[in-house]
Amino acid sequence: MTKLHIKNMVCPRCILAIEKTLNDLNISAAEIRLGEVVLNENITPEKLLQFQTMIENLGFELLDDKNAALINQIKTIIIQHIQSKKLRNWNFSEILASELHKEYSQLSKLFSATMGMTIEQFTILQKTEKIKELLVYDELSLKEIALQLDYSSAAHLSAQFKKTTGLTPTAFKKLNERHRQSLDKI
């Protein structure tokens, strides 16, 4: 069995795109998860290069460095939790340590050294993009968005949103052009 780590897999559609690419190349996968593919057999260097080229055209990147793969797993876990609609108290230090079976301090140091920002800053940026998405949909009140994204109050959400974007949520909603970033670009 061969395990491949893939950067920028952030949603179920990403899994489908990778699955289609593997099928197109007649490569058999035992499992495909966000950020990771487990192949049933070893893959030839030629097939691996083909796969790498095809997924790069789709906006993904094959990771061969263990630290890069770990950073990608951290990002994926954070994105999954923020994108889920489950209401819960998130403690990312506990979640990451538990899911990755490593001390949070080790993960935090690696992430900061590699990304140039802390895990908390990355989480705030991801939450900000989710807030933008929910504001554009205009289906939830600010209080409901705050609850969904684990903020203590709508005022806390508004303050953090303004600090991150320079705009209040209300001002953002009034913009004709709402600047949102792709999650894999953060």
C-alpha positions as MATLAB code, in Angstrom:
seq = 'MTKLHIKNMVCPRCILAIEKTLNDLNISAAEIRLGEVVLNENITPEKLLQFQTMIENLGFELLDDKNAALINQIKTIIIQHIQSKKLRNWNFSEILASELHKEYSQLSKLFSATMGMTIEQFTILQKTEKIKELLVYDELSLKEIALQLDYSSAAHLSAQFKKTTGLTPTAFKKLNERHRQSLDKI';
ca = [
       0.000    0.000    0.000;
       1.106    3.530   -0.799;
      -0.103    6.662    0.979;
      -0.119    9.973   -0.911;
      -0.670   13.356    0.728;
      -2.413   15.961   -1.401;
      -2.563   19.678   -0.688;
      -5.704   21.794   -1.264;
      -8.250   19.016   -0.799;
     -10.846   20.911    1.228;
     -14.268   19.516    0.316;
     -16.156   16.474   -0.957;
     -15.883   17.763   -4.561;
     -12.094   17.620   -4.169;
     -12.372   13.954   -3.244;
     -14.469   13.342   -6.364;
     -11.918   15.143   -8.565;
      -9.065   13.040   -7.173;
     -11.135    9.868   -7.499;
     -11.877   10.649  -11.163;
      -8.186   11.329  -11.851;
      -7.196    8.017  -10.272;
      -9.860    6.205  -12.310;
      -8.688    7.907  -15.514;
      -5.195    6.556  -14.828;
      -6.458    3.096  -13.794;
      -4.974    3.509  -10.333;
      -6.833    1.621   -7.611;
      -7.399    3.416   -4.316;
      -8.307    1.707   -1.061;
      -9.370    5.006    0.496;
      -9.645    8.667   -0.438;
      -9.939   11.243    2.351;
      -9.418   14.982    2.459;
      -5.691   15.477    1.980;
      -4.852   11.797    1.660;
      -5.122    8.856   -0.730;
      -4.290    5.274    0.180;
      -3.505    3.196   -2.904;
      -4.013   -0.567   -3.078;
      -0.608   -1.131   -4.643;
       2.661    0.640   -5.290;
       2.605    3.069   -8.175;
       5.255    3.359  -10.878;
       7.233    6.608  -11.025;
       5.765    7.273  -14.494;
       2.172    6.887  -13.235;
       2.968    9.016  -10.200;
       4.283   11.785  -12.442;
       1.152   11.574  -14.623;
      -1.034   11.734  -11.528;
       0.934   14.671  -10.152;
       0.636   16.600  -13.430;
      -3.102   15.935  -13.721;
      -3.915   16.991  -10.160;
      -1.746   20.117  -10.437;
      -3.923   21.149  -13.387;
      -6.898   20.844  -11.015;
      -5.258   23.043   -8.363;
      -3.937   20.292   -6.078;
      -0.367   19.530   -5.105;
       1.268   16.235   -4.239;
       3.195   16.507   -0.979;
       6.273   14.414   -0.370;
       7.577   16.136    2.744;
       6.235   14.779    6.063;
       6.099   18.273    7.577;
       4.204   19.634    4.583;
       1.775   16.730    4.860;
       1.274   17.450    8.570;
       0.647   21.155    7.879;
      -1.898   20.132    5.254;
      -3.622   17.820    7.754;
      -3.826   20.657   10.306;
      -5.398   22.958    7.716;
      -7.820   20.269    6.564;
      -9.035   19.514   10.093;
      -9.613   23.207   10.825;
     -11.442   23.773    7.529;
     -13.613   20.677    8.040;
     -14.692   21.817   11.497;
     -15.439   25.368   10.392;
     -17.367   24.227    7.317;
     -19.426   21.683    9.295;
     -22.779   22.852   10.545;
     -22.451   21.104   13.886;
     -22.770   23.424   16.839;
     -20.126   22.660   19.424;
     -17.439   24.207   21.495;
     -14.317   23.972   19.400;
     -10.992   23.638   21.088;
      -8.629   23.275   18.160;
      -5.635   22.520   20.326;
      -7.434   19.451   21.719;
      -8.959   18.479   18.369;
      -5.630   18.661   16.508;
      -3.676   16.855   19.209;
      -6.288   14.102   19.348;
      -6.742   13.613   15.604;
      -3.041   13.839   14.725;
      -1.726   12.007   17.805;
       0.875   14.683   18.517;
       1.422   17.292   21.205;
      -0.274   20.565   20.303;
       2.870   22.568   21.136;
       4.794   20.555   18.513;
       2.063   21.132   15.909;
       1.855   24.824   16.778;
       5.615   25.399   16.448;
       5.780   23.566   13.117;
       2.754   25.421   11.740;
       4.047   28.850   12.795;
       7.548   28.213   11.467;
       6.249   26.926    8.134;
       3.246   29.177    7.518;
       4.409   32.434    9.082;
       1.205   32.623   11.140;
      -0.175   30.821   14.152;
      -2.847   28.134   14.046;
      -5.144   30.627   15.778;
      -4.553   33.249   13.063;
      -5.226   30.648   10.360;
      -8.426   29.620   12.153;
      -9.578   33.248   12.344;
      -8.955   33.722    8.617;
     -10.952   30.561    7.851;
     -13.795   31.682   10.120;
     -13.762   35.110    8.440;
     -14.239   33.504    5.017;
     -17.100   31.403    6.402;
     -18.689   34.536    7.883;
     -18.434   36.236    4.479;
     -20.106   33.232    2.860;
     -22.951   33.235    5.396;
     -23.409   37.012    5.103;
     -23.698   36.729    1.316;
     -26.355   34.001    1.666;
     -28.288   36.327    4.017;
     -30.167   33.426    5.626;
     -28.887   33.755    9.205;
     -28.763   36.640   11.644;
     -25.399   37.761   12.963;
     -26.268   36.146   16.289;
     -26.983   32.815   14.540;
     -23.716   33.039   12.595;
     -21.846   33.754   15.837;
     -23.431   30.700   17.441;
     -22.677   28.482   14.440;
     -19.017   29.535   14.374;
     -18.488   29.263   18.131;
     -18.194   32.978   18.956;
     -19.232   34.097   22.420;
     -21.484   36.804   20.948;
     -22.394   38.676   17.781;
     -20.353   41.620   19.128;
     -17.235   39.413   19.420;
     -17.775   38.137   15.865;
     -18.232   41.715   14.584;
     -15.095   42.962   16.334;
     -12.956   40.116   15.001;
     -14.451   40.462   11.493;
     -13.660   44.199   11.459;
     -10.129   43.602   12.761;
      -9.519   41.026   10.008;
     -11.257   42.702    7.049;
     -11.411   46.385    8.004;
     -15.191   46.263    7.586;
     -18.104   45.582    9.847;
     -20.350   42.680    8.794;
     -23.052   45.209    7.874;
     -20.645   47.229    5.703;
     -19.476   44.009    4.036;
     -23.077   43.052    3.184;
     -23.590   46.460    1.520;
     -20.603   46.062   -0.806;
     -21.357   45.374   -4.453;
     -18.134   43.395   -4.816;
     -17.650   41.052   -1.913;
     -14.036   39.954   -1.824;
     -13.911   36.347   -0.756;
     -10.883   34.095   -0.874;
     -10.717   30.481   -1.870;
     -10.112   28.378    1.252;
      -7.015   26.780   -0.224;
      -5.427   30.202   -0.791;
      -5.460   31.143    2.900;
];
